[in-house]
Amino acid sequence: MVKLETSRGDIVIELNKAKAPLTVANFLQYVKGGHYDGTIFHRVIEGFMIQGGGFTPDLAQKPTNPPVKNEAANGLRNERGAVAMARTSDPHSATAQFYINHATNTFLDFAGPGKPGYAVFGRVVQGMQVVDAIANTPTTTRNGMPDVPKQDIIINRAIVLSEGRSAGSAD
């Protein structure tokens, strides 16, 4: 489990290491290294998804580790609340950026070699109301990037939650 402490509230993600071991290991490496701290949700489309993890508030792209192999054929679906890796047109190009599905987006699922899909590796188990609030944020085009929230939505901190403890437990 990972908690994203955002400027709009907390989002808790349950990771699926059994079905997406490489992707989960990649994501956890970024979380533990502090990569997501201070990044923004830079692409927000209501009724579709919210994407973050790669840019600072001034839209500077953060350096990344090498890409991870696409695990989209793992049977997990791009359903509302599912968390998946963002990538370029190259199926094996995902690095740090991820997205949270605001709606069910089955067209993003694996459907064979010609449609490699986007690797789902977790799901929101707490804070879907925060995802909804972020998705409903007014957006604009900044520095040539469309769908950027007019007011920065910052991931203040991403942390791995303690094993065997619920997200609501006191530290």
ChimeraX attribute file (.defattr): number of C-alpha atoms within 10 A of each C-alpha:
attribute: neighborCount
match mode: 1-to-1
recipient: residues
	/A:1	21
	/A:2	20
	/A:3	20
	/A:4	21
	/A:5	17
	/A:6	21
	/A:7	15
	/A:8	17
	/A:9	17
	/A:10	20
	/A:11	21
	/A:12	22
	/A:13	25
	/A:14	17
	/A:15	24
	/A:16	16
	/A:17	13
	/A:18	10
	/A:19	19
	/A:20	22
	/A:21	14
	/A:22	16
	/A:23	28
	/A:24	19
	/A:25	14
	/A:26	19
	/A:27	23
	/A:28	18
	/A:29	14
	/A:30	20
	/A:31	21
	/A:32	12
	/A:33	12
	/A:34	13
	/A:35	19
	/A:36	26
	/A:37	20
	/A:38	18
	/A:39	26
	/A:40	25
	/A:41	26
	/A:42	26
	/A:43	19
	/A:44	26
	/A:45	20
	/A:46	19
	/A:47	15
	/A:48	15
	/A:49	23
	/A:50	23
	/A:51	23
	/A:52	23
	/A:53	26
	/A:54	23
	/A:55	20
	/A:56	20
	/A:57	15
	/A:58	11
	/A:59	15
	/A:60	10
	/A:61	12
	/A:62	14
	/A:63	11
	/A:64	13
	/A:65	11
	/A:66	11
	/A:67	15
	/A:68	19
	/A:69	15
	/A:70	23
	/A:71	24
	/A:72	27
	/A:73	19
	/A:74	15
	/A:75	13
	/A:76	22
	/A:77	24
	/A:78	28
	/A:79	18
	/A:80	19
	/A:81	23
	/A:82	25
	/A:83	28
	/A:84	26
	/A:85	28
	/A:86	22
	/A:87	20
	/A:88	9
	/A:89	9
	/A:90	9
	/A:91	20
	/A:92	16
	/A:93	16
	/A:94	25
	/A:95	23
	/A:96	27
	/A:97	21
	/A:98	23
	/A:99	22
	/A:100	28
	/A:101	27
	/A:102	25
	/A:103	16
	/A:104	16
	/A:105	16
	/A:106	13
	/A:107	12
	/A:108	18
	/A:109	21
	/A:110	23
	/A:111	13
	/A:112	10
	/A:113	9
	/A:114	7
	/A:115	13
	/A:116	19
	/A:117	23
	/A:118	27
	/A:119	31
	/A:120	34
	/A:121	29
	/A:122	26
	/A:123	23
	/A:124	21
	/A:125	15
	/A:126	17
	/A:127	18
	/A:128	19
	/A:129	13
	/A:130	16
	/A:131	22
	/A:132	18
	/A:133	13
	/A:134	23
	/A:135	24
	/A:136	16
	/A:137	17
	/A:138	14
	/A:139	19
	/A:140	15
	/A:141	12
	/A:142	14
	/A:143	9
	/A:144	8
	/A:145	11
	/A:146	14
	/A:147	20
	/A:148	24
	/A:149	22
	/A:150	13
	/A:151	11
	/A:152	18
	/A:153	22
	/A:154	24
	/A:155	23
	/A:156	17
	/A:157	18
	/A:158	25
	/A:159	18
	/A:160	14
	/A:161	17
	/A:162	12
	/A:163	8
	/A:164	7
	/A:165	11
	/A:166	10
	/A:167	18
	/A:168	8
	/A:169	8
	/A:170	6
	/A:171	7
